[in-house]
Amino acid sequence: MDMNYNKYDEDAEMLKALAHPVRLCIVNGLLGKGTCNVSFMQNCLGMPQSTVSQHLQKLRVAGIVKGERTGTEITYSVCNPKVEKILEILNT
C-alpha cells in the first residue's frame, strides 16, 4: 500500500465537488450540451441564479468546469477529462 496519500488530494477534492446531485446534474448537462450559460441552467434546474452560481463556483474551484466570458455572458464547459470518464461510468 502506498503511504503517500497526499498525491490523492486533488482527486479527493474533485470527488467532493461532484458529490452533490445538483452539481452532478450540471456537469452531466454540460457534457451533453458542450457549453451553457447560467440562465439556461437556471431554467433547466428550476433554481435561482444565485444557487446555480454557487454550485458553479464549487465546480470551478475544483477544476471541473471553466467559464469563458463573451461580453456580459459567461459560458461554462467541463475542462477536466477525468470527470467525463467518471460521469460515463455513473450513467451506465
PDB file of N, CA, C and O in Angstrom, chain B, residues numbered from 101:
ATOM      1  N   MET B 101       0.852  -1.179   0.000  1.00  0.00           N
ATOM      2  CA  MET B 101       0.000   0.000   0.000  1.00  0.00           C
ATOM      3  C   MET B 101       0.891   1.233   0.000  1.00  0.00           C
ATOM      4  O   MET B 101       1.897   1.291   0.706  1.00  0.00           O
ATOM      5  N   ASP B 102       0.507   2.209  -0.796  1.00  0.00           N
ATOM      6  CA  ASP B 102       1.263   3.457  -0.907  1.00  0.00           C
ATOM      7  C   ASP B 102       0.886   4.379   0.246  1.00  0.00           C
ATOM      8  O   ASP B 102      -0.278   4.754   0.388  1.00  0.00           O
ATOM      9  N   MET B 103       1.862   4.743   1.066  1.00  0.00           N
ATOM     10  CA  MET B 103       1.599   5.592   2.228  1.00  0.00           C
ATOM     11  C   MET B 103       1.554   7.082   1.877  1.00  0.00           C
ATOM     12  O   MET B 103       1.274   7.911   2.743  1.00  0.00           O
ATOM     13  N   ASN B 104       1.825   7.427   0.622  1.00  0.00           N
ATOM     14  CA  ASN B 104       1.814   8.821   0.204  1.00  0.00           C
ATOM     15  C   ASN B 104       0.404   9.197  -0.271  1.00  0.00           C
ATOM     16  O   ASN B 104       0.170   9.378  -1.466  1.00  0.00           O
ATOM     17  N   TYR B 105      -0.518   9.309   0.671  1.00  0.00           N
ATOM     18  CA  TYR B 105      -1.905   9.615   0.313  1.00  0.00           C
ATOM     19  C   TYR B 105      -2.092  11.059  -0.123  1.00  0.00           C
ATOM     20  O   TYR B 105      -3.140  11.394  -0.674  1.00  0.00           O
ATOM     21  N   ASN B 106      -1.104  11.930   0.107  1.00  0.00           N
ATOM     22  CA  ASN B 106      -1.221  13.338  -0.296  1.00  0.00           C
ATOM     23  C   ASN B 106      -1.367  13.498  -1.799  1.00  0.00           C
ATOM     24  O   ASN B 106      -1.929  14.489  -2.267  1.00  0.00           O
ATOM     25  N   LYS B 107      -0.872  12.541  -2.552  1.00  0.00           N
ATOM     26  CA  LYS B 107      -0.974  12.652  -4.009  1.00  0.00           C
ATOM     27  C   LYS B 107      -2.424  12.506  -4.490  1.00  0.00           C
ATOM     28  O   LYS B 107      -2.721  12.767  -5.656  1.00  0.00           O
ATOM     29  N   TYR B 108      -3.316  12.094  -3.598  1.00  0.00           N
ATOM     30  CA  TYR B 108      -4.722  11.939  -3.952  1.00  0.00           C
ATOM     31  C   TYR B 108      -5.567  13.143  -3.566  1.00  0.00           C
ATOM     32  O   TYR B 108      -6.784  13.129  -3.752  1.00  0.00           O
ATOM     33  N   ASP B 109      -4.945  14.176  -3.036  1.00  0.00           N
ATOM     34  CA  ASP B 109      -5.688  15.357  -2.587  1.00  0.00           C
ATOM     35  C   ASP B 109      -6.554  15.969  -3.688  1.00  0.00           C
ATOM     36  O   ASP B 109      -7.732  16.254  -3.473  1.00  0.00           O
ATOM     37  N   GLU B 110      -5.970  16.168  -4.858  1.00  0.00           N
ATOM     38  CA  GLU B 110      -6.689  16.808  -5.958  1.00  0.00           C
ATOM     39  C   GLU B 110      -7.892  15.964  -6.394  1.00  0.00           C
ATOM     40  O   GLU B 110      -8.979  16.496  -6.617  1.00  0.00           O
ATOM     41  N   ASP B 111      -7.690  14.651  -6.514  1.00  0.00           N
ATOM     42  CA  ASP B 111      -8.793  13.769  -6.903  1.00  0.00           C
ATOM     43  C   ASP B 111      -9.884  13.752  -5.834  1.00  0.00           C
ATOM     44  O   ASP B 111     -11.072  13.730  -6.158  1.00  0.00           O
ATOM     45  N   ALA B 112      -9.484  13.761  -4.558  1.00  0.00           N
ATOM     46  CA  ALA B 112     -10.465  13.764  -3.471  1.00  0.00           C
ATOM     47  C   ALA B 112     -11.300  15.040  -3.502  1.00  0.00           C
ATOM     48  O   ALA B 112     -12.511  14.989  -3.289  1.00  0.00           O
ATOM     49  N   GLU B 113     -10.667  16.183  -3.764  1.00  0.00           N
ATOM     50  CA  GLU B 113     -11.405  17.448  -3.845  1.00  0.00           C
ATOM     51  C   GLU B 113     -12.370  17.442  -5.024  1.00  0.00           C
ATOM     52  O   GLU B 113     -13.481  17.964  -4.924  1.00  0.00           O
ATOM     53  N   MET B 114     -11.948  16.850  -6.146  1.00  0.00           N
ATOM     54  CA  MET B 114     -12.821  16.757  -7.309  1.00  0.00           C
ATOM     55  C   MET B 114     -14.044  15.900  -6.978  1.00  0.00           C
ATOM     56  O   MET B 114     -15.172  16.262  -7.313  1.00  0.00           O
ATOM     57  N   LEU B 115     -13.813  14.768  -6.322  1.00  0.00           N
ATOM     58  CA  LEU B 115     -14.926  13.893  -5.965  1.00  0.00           C
ATOM     59  C   LEU B 115     -15.866  14.546  -4.955  1.00  0.00           C
ATOM     60  O   LEU B 115     -17.080  14.354  -5.025  1.00  0.00           O
ATOM     61  N   LYS B 116     -15.317  15.313  -4.020  1.00  0.00           N
ATOM     62  CA  LYS B 116     -16.155  16.036  -3.057  1.00  0.00           C
ATOM     63  C   LYS B 116     -17.062  17.031  -3.779  1.00  0.00           C
ATOM     64  O   LYS B 116     -18.240  17.163  -3.446  1.00  0.00           O
ATOM     65  N   ALA B 117     -16.507  17.722  -4.760  1.00  0.00           N
ATOM     66  CA  ALA B 117     -17.300  18.707  -5.506  1.00  0.00           C
ATOM     67  C   ALA B 117     -18.404  18.029  -6.309  1.00  0.00           C
ATOM     68  O   ALA B 117     -19.487  18.590  -6.479  1.00  0.00           O
ATOM     69  N   LEU B 118     -18.134  16.834  -6.796  1.00  0.00           N
ATOM     70  CA  LEU B 118     -19.141  16.109  -7.573  1.00  0.00           C
ATOM     71  C   LEU B 118     -20.189  15.434  -6.697  1.00  0.00           C
ATOM     72  O   LEU B 118     -21.225  14.997  -7.198  1.00  0.00           O
ATOM     73  N   ALA B 119     -19.932  15.346  -5.414  1.00  0.00           N
ATOM     74  CA  ALA B 119     -20.799  14.590  -4.506  1.00  0.00           C
ATOM     75  C   ALA B 119     -22.043  15.376  -4.092  1.00  0.00           C
ATOM     76  O   ALA B 119     -22.400  15.410  -2.915  1.00  0.00           O
ATOM     77  N   HIS B 120     -22.679  15.988  -5.041  1.00  0.00           N
ATOM     78  CA  HIS B 120     -23.935  16.711  -4.797  1.00  0.00           C
ATOM     79  C   HIS B 120     -24.803  16.507  -6.039  1.00  0.00           C
ATOM     80  O   HIS B 120     -24.319  16.681  -7.157  1.00  0.00           O
ATOM     81  N   PRO B 121     -26.073  16.144  -5.864  1.00  0.00           N
ATOM     82  CA  PRO B 121     -26.917  15.853  -7.029  1.00  0.00           C
ATOM     83  C   PRO B 121     -27.052  17.003  -8.023  1.00  0.00           C
ATOM     84  O   PRO B 121     -27.085  16.768  -9.231  1.00  0.00           O
ATOM     85  N   VAL B 122     -27.129  18.232  -7.540  1.00  0.00           N
ATOM     86  CA  VAL B 122     -27.264  19.376  -8.458  1.00  0.00           C
ATOM     87  C   VAL B 122     -25.987  19.547  -9.268  1.00  0.00           C
ATOM     88  O   VAL B 122     -26.047  19.791 -10.473  1.00  0.00           O
ATOM     89  N   ARG B 123     -24.836  19.422  -8.621  1.00  0.00           N
ATOM     90  CA  ARG B 123     -23.575  19.575  -9.350  1.00  0.00           C
ATOM     91  C   ARG B 123     -23.373  18.440 -10.350  1.00  0.00           C
ATOM     92  O   ARG B 123     -22.861  18.660 -11.447  1.00  0.00           O
ATOM     93  N   LEU B 124     -23.772  17.238  -9.974  1.00  0.00           N
ATOM     94  CA  LEU B 124     -23.715  16.128 -10.935  1.00  0.00           C
ATOM     95  C   LEU B 124     -24.608  16.418 -12.138  1.00  0.00           C
ATOM     96  O   LEU B 124     -24.231  16.148 -13.279  1.00  0.00           O
ATOM     97  N   CYS B 125     -25.774  16.960 -11.879  1.00  0.00           N
ATOM     98  CA  CYS B 125     -26.703  17.311 -12.957  1.00  0.00           C
ATOM     99  C   CYS B 125     -26.112  18.392 -13.863  1.00  0.00           C
ATOM    100  O   CYS B 125     -26.213  18.301 -15.087  1.00  0.00           O
ATOM    101  N   ILE B 126     -25.504  19.400 -13.272  1.00  0.00           N
ATOM    102  CA  ILE B 126     -24.876  20.474 -14.052  1.00  0.00           C
ATOM    103  C   ILE B 126     -23.771  19.913 -14.935  1.00  0.00           C
ATOM    104  O   ILE B 126     -23.721  20.208 -16.130  1.00  0.00           O
ATOM    105  N   VAL B 127     -22.893  19.111 -14.361  1.00  0.00           N
ATOM    106  CA  VAL B 127     -21.767  18.557 -15.125  1.00  0.00           C
ATOM    107  C   VAL B 127     -22.279  17.636 -16.223  1.00  0.00           C
ATOM    108  O   VAL B 127     -21.790  17.687 -17.352  1.00  0.00           O
ATOM    109  N   ASN B 128     -23.256  16.797 -15.906  1.00  0.00           N
ATOM    110  CA  ASN B 128     -23.810  15.904 -16.915  1.00  0.00           C
ATOM    111  C   ASN B 128     -24.445  16.702 -18.061  1.00  0.00           C
ATOM    112  O   ASN B 128     -24.292  16.348 -19.230  1.00  0.00           O
ATOM    113  N   GLY B 129     -25.147  17.763 -17.721  1.00  0.00           N
ATOM    114  CA  GLY B 129     -25.746  18.619 -18.741  1.00  0.00           C
ATOM    115  C   GLY B 129     -24.705  19.300 -19.607  1.00  0.00           C
ATOM    116  O   GLY B 129     -24.870  19.402 -20.823  1.00  0.00           O
ATOM    117  N   LEU B 130     -23.632  19.767 -18.982  1.00  0.00           N
ATOM    118  CA  LEU B 130     -22.559  20.406 -19.750  1.00  0.00           C
ATOM    119  C   LEU B 130     -21.868  19.410 -20.669  1.00  0.00           C
ATOM    120  O   LEU B 130     -21.502  19.754 -21.793  1.00  0.00           O
ATOM    121  N   LEU B 131     -21.689  18.196 -20.209  1.00  0.00           N
ATOM    122  CA  LEU B 131     -21.074  17.183 -21.064  1.00  0.00           C
ATOM    123  C   LEU B 131     -21.954  16.880 -22.271  1.00  0.00           C
ATOM    124  O   LEU B 131     -21.453  16.648 -23.372  1.00  0.00           O
ATOM    125  N   GLY B 132     -23.260  16.884 -22.059  1.00  0.00           N
ATOM    126  CA  GLY B 132     -24.177  16.618 -23.163  1.00  0.00           C
ATOM    127  C   GLY B 132     -24.329  17.778 -24.124  1.00  0.00           C
ATOM    128  O   GLY B 132     -24.451  17.577 -25.332  1.00  0.00           O
ATOM    129  N   LYS B 133     -24.321  18.986 -23.595  1.00  0.00           N
ATOM    130  CA  LYS B 133     -24.567  20.179 -24.416  1.00  0.00           C
ATOM    131  C   LYS B 133     -23.277  20.813 -24.928  1.00  0.00           C
ATOM    132  O   LYS B 133     -23.283  21.462 -25.974  1.00  0.00           O
ATOM    133  N   GLY B 134     -22.176  20.634 -24.208  1.00  0.00           N
ATOM    134  CA  GLY B 134     -20.912  21.243 -24.599  1.00  0.00           C
ATOM    135  C   GLY B 134     -20.634  22.498 -23.798  1.00  0.00           C
ATOM    136  O   GLY B 134     -19.722  22.521 -22.971  1.00  0.00           O
ATOM    137  N   THR B 135     -21.414  23.545 -24.037  1.00  0.00           N
ATOM    138  CA  THR B 135     -21.288  24.789 -23.283  1.00  0.00           C
ATOM    139  C   THR B 135     -22.686  25.279 -22.921  1.00  0.00           C
ATOM    140  O   THR B 135     -23.679  24.920 -23.553  1.00  0.00           O
ATOM    141  N   CYS B 136     -22.728  26.102 -21.893  1.00  0.00           N
ATOM    142  CA  CYS B 136     -24.021  26.577 -21.422  1.00  0.00           C
ATOM    143  C   CYS B 136     -23.822  27.803 -20.544  1.00  0.00           C
ATOM    144  O   CYS B 136     -22.781  27.942 -19.903  1.00  0.00           O
ATOM    145  N   ASN B 137     -24.808  28.696 -20.506  1.00  0.00           N
ATOM    146  CA  ASN B 137     -24.731  29.849 -19.607  1.00  0.00           C
ATOM    147  C   ASN B 137     -25.618  29.610 -18.383  1.00  0.00           C
ATOM    148  O   ASN B 137     -26.416  28.673 -18.357  1.00  0.00           O
ATOM    149  N   VAL B 138     -25.470  30.455 -17.387  1.00  0.00           N
ATOM    150  CA  VAL B 138     -26.188  30.285 -16.122  1.00  0.00           C
ATOM    151  C   VAL B 138     -27.697  30.391 -16.323  1.00  0.00           C
ATOM    152  O   VAL B 138     -28.450  29.653 -15.688  1.00  0.00           O
ATOM    153  N   SER B 139     -28.148  31.279 -17.178  1.00  0.00           N
ATOM    154  CA  SER B 139     -29.595  31.445 -17.399  1.00  0.00           C
ATOM    155  C   SER B 139     -30.224  30.156 -17.909  1.00  0.00           C
ATOM    156  O   SER B 139     -31.298  29.760 -17.455  1.00  0.00           O
ATOM    157  N   PHE B 140     -29.554  29.502 -18.853  1.00  0.00           N
ATOM    158  CA  PHE B 140     -30.076  28.243 -19.382  1.00  0.00           C
ATOM    159  C   PHE B 140     -30.132  27.196 -18.281  1.00  0.00           C
ATOM    160  O   PHE B 140     -31.131  26.491 -18.141  1.00  0.00           O
ATOM    161  N   MET B 141     -29.051  27.090 -17.490  1.00  0.00           N
ATOM    162  CA  MET B 141     -29.013  26.121 -16.392  1.00  0.00           C
ATOM    163  C   MET B 141     -30.100  26.417 -15.365  1.00  0.00           C
ATOM    164  O   MET B 141     -30.755  25.506 -14.859  1.00  0.00           O
ATOM    165  N   GLN B 142     -30.282  27.679 -15.070  1.00  0.00           N
ATOM    166  CA  GLN B 142     -31.292  28.106 -14.099  1.00  0.00           C
ATOM    167  C   GLN B 142     -32.676  27.652 -14.545  1.00  0.00           C
ATOM    168  O   GLN B 142     -33.451  27.137 -13.740  1.00  0.00           O
ATOM    169  N   ASN B 143     -32.987  27.839 -15.812  1.00  0.00           N
ATOM    170  CA  ASN B 143     -34.288  27.429 -16.336  1.00  0.00           C
ATOM    171  C   ASN B 143     -34.455  25.914 -16.318  1.00  0.00           C
ATOM    172  O   ASN B 143     -35.527  25.408 -15.985  1.00  0.00           O
ATOM    173  N   CYS B 144     -33.396  25.189 -16.677  1.00  0.00           N
ATOM    174  CA  CYS B 144     -33.462  23.721 -16.677  1.00  0.00           C
ATOM    175  C   CYS B 144     -33.620  23.154 -15.278  1.00  0.00           C
ATOM    176  O   CYS B 144     -34.385  22.215 -15.063  1.00  0.00           O
ATOM    177  N   LEU B 145     -32.897  23.725 -14.333  1.00  0.00           N
ATOM    178  CA  LEU B 145     -32.894  23.201 -12.971  1.00  0.00           C
ATOM    179  C   LEU B 145     -34.047  23.742 -12.125  1.00  0.00           C
ATOM    180  O   LEU B 145     -34.392  23.152 -11.101  1.00  0.00           O
ATOM    181  N   GLY B 146     -34.643  24.857 -12.543  1.00  0.00           N
ATOM    182  CA  GLY B 146     -35.713  25.466 -11.760  1.00  0.00           C
ATOM    183  C   GLY B 146     -35.218  26.018 -10.438  1.00  0.00           C
ATOM    184  O   GLY B 146     -35.905  25.933  -9.420  1.00  0.00           O
ATOM    185  N   MET B 147     -34.016  26.588 -10.461  1.00  0.00           N
ATOM    186  CA  MET B 147     -33.389  27.132  -9.253  1.00  0.00           C
ATOM    187  C   MET B 147     -33.023  28.586  -9.478  1.00  0.00           C
ATOM    188  O   MET B 147     -32.868  29.025 -10.618  1.00  0.00           O
ATOM    189  N   PRO B 148     -32.885  29.332  -8.392  1.00  0.00           N
ATOM    190  CA  PRO B 148     -32.445  30.724  -8.532  1.00  0.00           C
ATOM    191  C   PRO B 148     -31.034  30.805  -9.118  1.00  0.00           C
ATOM    192  O   PRO B 148     -30.219  29.898  -8.951  1.00  0.00           O
ATOM    193  N   GLN B 149     -30.776  31.899  -9.798  1.00  0.00           N
ATOM    194  CA  GLN B 149     -29.475  32.121 -10.426  1.00  0.00           C
ATOM    195  C   GLN B 149     -28.355  32.070  -9.397  1.00  0.00           C
ATOM    196  O   GLN B 149     -27.275  31.552  -9.682  1.00  0.00           O
ATOM    197  N   SER B 150     -28.600  32.599  -8.214  1.00  0.00           N
ATOM    198  CA  SER B 150     -27.568  32.632  -7.185  1.00  0.00           C
ATOM    199  C   SER B 150     -27.182  31.225  -6.736  1.00  0.00           C
ATOM    200  O   SER B 150     -26.012  30.967  -6.454  1.00  0.00           O
ATOM    201  N   THR B 151     -28.146  30.319  -6.666  1.00  0.00           N
ATOM    202  CA  THR B 151     -27.869  28.939  -6.273  1.00  0.00           C
ATOM    203  C   THR B 151     -27.041  28.231  -7.336  1.00  0.00           C
ATOM    204  O   THR B 151     -26.073  27.539  -7.019  1.00  0.00           O
ATOM    205  N   VAL B 152     -27.422  28.405  -8.592  1.00  0.00           N
ATOM    206  CA  VAL B 152     -26.666  27.794  -9.693  1.00  0.00           C
ATOM    207  C   VAL B 152     -25.244  28.351  -9.704  1.00  0.00           C
ATOM    208  O   VAL B 152     -24.286  27.601  -9.893  1.00  0.00           O
ATOM    209  N   SER B 153     -25.102  29.650  -9.504  1.00  0.00           N
ATOM    210  CA  SER B 153     -23.769  30.271  -9.492  1.00  0.00           C
ATOM    211  C   SER B 153     -22.904  29.728  -8.359  1.00  0.00           C
ATOM    212  O   SER B 153     -21.700  29.541  -8.538  1.00  0.00           O
ATOM    213  N   GLN B 154     -23.502  29.473  -7.199  1.00  0.00           N
ATOM    214  CA  GLN B 154     -22.737  28.914  -6.080  1.00  0.00           C
ATOM    215  C   GLN B 154     -22.238  27.507  -6.409  1.00  0.00           C
ATOM    216  O   GLN B 154     -21.106  27.155  -6.076  1.00  0.00           O
ATOM    217  N   HIS B 155     -23.068  26.715  -7.052  1.00  0.00           N
ATOM    218  CA  HIS B 155     -22.647  25.376  -7.451  1.00  0.00           C
ATOM    219  C   HIS B 155     -21.532  25.451  -8.508  1.00  0.00           C
ATOM    220  O   HIS B 155     -20.566  24.691  -8.456  1.00  0.00           O
ATOM    221  N   LEU B 156     -21.678  26.364  -9.451  1.00  0.00           N
ATOM    222  CA  LEU B 156     -20.649  26.525 -10.474  1.00  0.00           C
ATOM    223  C   LEU B 156     -19.324  26.968  -9.868  1.00  0.00           C
ATOM    224  O   LEU B 156     -18.260  26.543 -10.318  1.00  0.00           O
ATOM    225  N   GLN B 157     -19.384  27.815  -8.855  1.00  0.00           N
ATOM    226  CA  GLN B 157     -18.166  28.267  -8.179  1.00  0.00           C
ATOM    227  C   GLN B 157     -17.423  27.079  -7.568  1.00  0.00           C
ATOM    228  O   GLN B 157     -16.201  26.984  -7.686  1.00  0.00           O
ATOM    229  N   LYS B 158     -18.152  26.180  -6.919  1.00  0.00           N
ATOM    230  CA  LYS B 158     -17.518  24.993  -6.331  1.00  0.00           C
ATOM    231  C   LYS B 158     -16.910  24.111  -7.408  1.00  0.00           C
ATOM    232  O   LYS B 158     -15.835  23.544  -7.214  1.00  0.00           O
ATOM    233  N   LEU B 159     -17.585  23.995  -8.530  1.00  0.00           N
ATOM    234  CA  LEU B 159     -17.057  23.195  -9.634  1.00  0.00           C
ATOM    235  C   LEU B 159     -15.829  23.855 -10.258  1.00  0.00           C
ATOM    236  O   LEU B 159     -14.899  23.164 -10.674  1.00  0.00           O
ATOM    237  N   ARG B 160     -15.820  25.180 -10.323  1.00  0.00           N
ATOM    238  CA  ARG B 160     -14.644  25.901 -10.857  1.00  0.00           C
ATOM    239  C   ARG B 160     -13.444  25.732  -9.940  1.00  0.00           C
ATOM    240  O   ARG B 160     -12.344  25.433 -10.407  1.00  0.00           O
ATOM    241  N   VAL B 161     -13.641  25.917  -8.649  1.00  0.00           N
ATOM    242  CA  VAL B 161     -12.556  25.804  -7.675  1.00  0.00           C
ATOM    243  C   VAL B 161     -11.943  24.403  -7.723  1.00  0.00           C
ATOM    244  O   VAL B 161     -10.734  24.243  -7.559  1.00  0.00           O
ATOM    245  N   ALA B 162     -12.785  23.390  -7.948  1.00  0.00           N
ATOM    246  CA  ALA B 162     -12.298  22.010  -8.005  1.00  0.00           C
ATOM    247  C   ALA B 162     -11.656  21.667  -9.349  1.00  0.00           C
ATOM    248  O   ALA B 162     -11.154  20.559  -9.535  1.00  0.00           O
ATOM    249  N   GLY B 163     -11.672  22.622 -10.288  1.00  0.00           N
ATOM    250  CA  GLY B 163     -11.053  22.384 -11.592  1.00  0.00           C
ATOM    251  C   GLY B 163     -11.873  21.498 -12.504  1.00  0.00           C
ATOM    252  O   GLY B 163     -11.332  20.826 -13.381  1.00  0.00           O
ATOM    253  N   ILE B 164     -13.186  21.497 -12.295  1.00  0.00           N
ATOM    254  CA  ILE B 164     -14.073  20.645 -13.089  1.00  0.00           C
ATOM    255  C   ILE B 164     -14.645  21.394 -14.285  1.00  0.00           C
ATOM    256  O   ILE B 164     -14.736  20.845 -15.383  1.00  0.00           O
ATOM    257  N   VAL B 165     -15.029  22.643 -14.069  1.00  0.00           N
ATOM    258  CA  VAL B 165     -15.566  23.459 -15.163  1.00  0.00           C
ATOM    259  C   VAL B 165     -14.757  24.743 -15.291  1.00  0.00           C
ATOM    260  O   VAL B 165     -14.056  25.163 -14.370  1.00  0.00           O
ATOM    261  N   LYS B 166     -14.880  25.344 -16.456  1.00  0.00           N
ATOM    262  CA  LYS B 166     -14.274  26.660 -16.690  1.00  0.00           C
ATOM    263  C   LYS B 166     -15.331  27.546 -17.321  1.00  0.00           C
ATOM    264  O   LYS B 166     -16.267  27.066 -17.960  1.00  0.00           O
ATOM    265  N   GLY B 167     -15.166  28.844 -17.131  1.00  0.00           N
ATOM    266  CA  GLY B 167     -16.081  29.814 -17.712  1.00  0.00           C
ATOM    267  C   GLY B 167     -15.347  30.720 -18.668  1.00  0.00           C
ATOM    268  O   GLY B 167     -14.232  31.160 -18.387  1.00  0.00           O
ATOM    269  N   GLU B 168     -15.971  31.001 -19.803  1.00  0.00           N
ATOM    270  CA  GLU B 168     -15.411  31.925 -20.789  1.00  0.00           C
ATOM    271  C   GLU B 168     -16.386  33.059 -20.998  1.00  0.00           C
ATOM    272  O   GLU B 168     -17.557  32.847 -21.315  1.00  0.00           O
ATOM    273  N   ARG B 169     -15.884  34.272 -20.814  1.00  0.00           N
ATOM    274  CA  ARG B 169     -16.719  35.460 -20.918  1.00  0.00           C
ATOM    275  C   ARG B 169     -16.783  35.950 -22.367  1.00  0.00           C
ATOM    276  O   ARG B 169     -15.770  36.059 -23.059  1.00  0.00           O
ATOM    277  N   THR B 170     -18.015  36.240 -22.794  1.00  0.00           N
ATOM    278  CA  THR B 170     -18.262  36.880 -24.080  1.00  0.00           C
ATOM    279  C   THR B 170     -19.182  38.053 -23.793  1.00  0.00           C
ATOM    280  O   THR B 170     -20.390  37.873 -23.639  1.00  0.00           O
ATOM    281  N   GLY B 171     -18.622  39.249 -23.722  1.00  0.00           N
ATOM    282  CA  GLY B 171     -19.409  40.420 -23.344  1.00  0.00           C
ATOM    283  C   GLY B 171     -19.829  40.294 -21.894  1.00  0.00           C
ATOM    284  O   GLY B 171     -18.985  40.195 -21.003  1.00  0.00           O
ATOM    285  N   THR B 172     -21.134  40.297 -21.655  1.00  0.00           N
ATOM    286  CA  THR B 172     -21.637  40.174 -20.281  1.00  0.00           C
ATOM    287  C   THR B 172     -22.008  38.738 -19.919  1.00  0.00           C
ATOM    288  O   THR B 172     -22.385  38.461 -18.780  1.00  0.00           O
ATOM    289  N   GLU B 173     -21.902  37.829 -20.881  1.00  0.00           N
ATOM    290  CA  GLU B 173     -22.312  36.440 -20.663  1.00  0.00           C
ATOM    291  C   GLU B 173     -21.096  35.544 -20.438  1.00  0.00           C
ATOM    292  O   GLU B 173     -20.062  35.699 -21.089  1.00  0.00           O
ATOM    293  N   ILE B 174     -21.239  34.615 -19.514  1.00  0.00           N
ATOM    294  CA  ILE B 174     -20.200  33.611 -19.282  1.00  0.00           C
ATOM    295  C   ILE B 174     -20.780  32.257 -19.655  1.00  0.00           C
ATOM    296  O   ILE B 174     -21.839  31.867 -19.162  1.00  0.00           O
ATOM    297  N   THR B 175     -20.084  31.548 -20.523  1.00  0.00           N
ATOM    298  CA  THR B 175     -20.497  30.195 -20.871  1.00  0.00           C
ATOM    299  C   THR B 175     -19.551  29.216 -20.196  1.00  0.00           C
ATOM    300  O   THR B 175     -18.339  29.431 -20.152  1.00  0.00           O
ATOM    301  N   TYR B 176     -20.112  28.158 -19.680  1.00  0.00           N
ATOM    302  CA  TYR B 176     -19.365  27.171 -18.916  1.00  0.00           C
ATOM    303  C   TYR B 176     -19.214  25.885 -19.707  1.00  0.00           C
ATOM    304  O   TYR B 176     -20.069  25.530 -20.518  1.00  0.00           O
ATOM    305  N   SER B 177     -18.111  25.195 -19.457  1.00  0.00           N
ATOM    306  CA  SER B 177     -17.867  23.885 -20.061  1.00  0.00           C
ATOM    307  C   SER B 177     -17.016  23.061 -19.103  1.00  0.00           C
ATOM    308  O   SER B 177     -16.339  23.602 -18.228  1.00  0.00           O
ATOM    309  N   VAL B 178     -17.061  21.755 -19.282  1.00  0.00           N
ATOM    310  CA  VAL B 178     -16.251  20.852 -18.471  1.00  0.00           C
ATOM    311  C   VAL B 178     -14.815  20.897 -19.002  1.00  0.00           C
ATOM    312  O   VAL B 178     -14.591  20.811 -20.209  1.00  0.00           O
ATOM    313  N   CYS B 179     -13.848  21.031 -18.093  1.00  0.00           N
ATOM    314  CA  CYS B 179     -12.454  21.154 -18.514  1.00  0.00           C
ATOM    315  C   CYS B 179     -11.562  20.038 -17.961  1.00  0.00           C
ATOM    316  O   CYS B 179     -10.349  20.052 -18.169  1.00  0.00           O
ATOM    317  N   ASN B 180     -12.157  19.081 -17.263  1.00  0.00           N
ATOM    318  CA  ASN B 180     -11.379  18.006 -16.658  1.00  0.00           C
ATOM    319  C   ASN B 180     -11.769  16.678 -17.308  1.00  0.00           C
ATOM    320  O   ASN B 180     -12.899  16.221 -17.137  1.00  0.00           O
ATOM    321  N   PRO B 181     -10.854  16.053 -18.050  1.00  0.00           N
ATOM    322  CA  PRO B 181     -11.193  14.802 -18.744  1.00  0.00           C
ATOM    323  C   PRO B 181     -11.532  13.649 -17.792  1.00  0.00           C
ATOM    324  O   PRO B 181     -12.257  12.733 -18.178  1.00  0.00           O
ATOM    325  N   LYS B 182     -11.026  13.679 -16.573  1.00  0.00           N
ATOM    326  CA  LYS B 182     -11.352  12.626 -15.600  1.00  0.00           C
ATOM    327  C   LYS B 182     -12.845  12.642 -15.285  1.00  0.00           C
ATOM    328  O   LYS B 182     -13.459  11.593 -15.087  1.00  0.00           O
ATOM    329  N   VAL B 183     -13.415  13.830 -15.240  1.00  0.00           N
ATOM    330  CA  VAL B 183     -14.835  13.974 -14.899  1.00  0.00           C
ATOM    331  C   VAL B 183     -15.705  13.303 -15.953  1.00  0.00           C
ATOM    332  O   VAL B 183     -16.702  12.658 -15.627  1.00  0.00           O
ATOM    333  N   GLU B 184     -15.329  13.454 -17.202  1.00  0.00           N
ATOM    334  CA  GLU B 184     -16.100  12.827 -18.277  1.00  0.00           C
ATOM    335  C   GLU B 184     -16.108  11.310 -18.102  1.00  0.00           C
ATOM    336  O   GLU B 184     -17.141  10.669 -18.298  1.00  0.00           O
ATOM    337  N   LYS B 185     -14.978  10.742 -17.739  1.00  0.00           N
ATOM    338  CA  LYS B 185     -14.915   9.287 -17.518  1.00  0.00           C
ATOM    339  C   LYS B 185     -15.754   8.864 -16.319  1.00  0.00           C
ATOM    340  O   LYS B 185     -16.434   7.839 -16.357  1.00  0.00           O
ATOM    341  N   ILE B 186     -15.699   9.667 -15.248  1.00  0.00           N
ATOM    342  CA  ILE B 186     -16.486   9.351 -14.051  1.00  0.00           C
ATOM    343  C   ILE B 186     -17.974   9.373 -14.368  1.00  0.00           C
ATOM    344  O   ILE B 186     -18.701   8.458 -13.982  1.00  0.00           O
ATOM    345  N   LEU B 187     -18.438  10.408 -15.068  1.00  0.00           N
ATOM    346  CA  LEU B 187     -19.868  10.514 -15.400  1.00  0.00           C
ATOM    347  C   LEU B 187     -20.278   9.430 -16.368  1.00  0.00           C
ATOM    348  O   LEU B 187     -21.408   8.946 -16.303  1.00  0.00           O
ATOM    349  N   GLU B 188     -19.399   9.036 -17.258  1.00  0.00           N
ATOM    350  CA  GLU B 188     -19.691   7.944 -18.182  1.00  0.00           C
ATOM    351  C   GLU B 188     -19.970   6.662 -17.402  1.00  0.00           C
ATOM    352  O   GLU B 188     -20.902   5.926 -17.725  1.00  0.00           O
ATOM    353  N   ILE B 189     -19.171   6.400 -16.385  1.00  0.00           N
ATOM    354  CA  ILE B 189     -19.371   5.217 -15.554  1.00  0.00           C
ATOM    355  C   ILE B 189     -20.683   5.321 -14.771  1.00  0.00           C
ATOM    356  O   ILE B 189     -21.440   4.354 -14.689  1.00  0.00           O
ATOM    357  N   LEU B 190     -20.945   6.494 -14.200  1.00  0.00           N
ATOM    358  CA  LEU B 190     -22.168   6.673 -13.423  1.00  0.00           C
ATOM    359  C   LEU B 190     -23.434   6.572 -14.268  1.00  0.00           C
ATOM    360  O   LEU B 190     -24.483   6.160 -13.773  1.00  0.00           O
ATOM    361  N   ASN B 191     -23.336   6.942 -15.525  1.00  0.00           N
ATOM    362  CA  ASN B 191     -24.518   6.952 -16.402  1.00  0.00           C
ATOM    363  C   ASN B 191     -24.770   5.618 -17.094  1.00  0.00           C
ATOM    364  O   ASN B 191     -25.681   5.518 -17.916  1.00  0.00           O
ATOM    365  N   THR B 192     -23.980   4.590 -16.778  1.00  0.00           N
ATOM    366  CA  THR B 192     -24.206   3.292 -17.428  1.00  0.00           C
ATOM    367  C   THR B 192     -25.195   2.461 -16.661  1.00  0.00           C
ATOM    368  O   THR B 192     -25.503   1.340 -17.064  1.00  0.00           O
TER     369      THR B 192
END
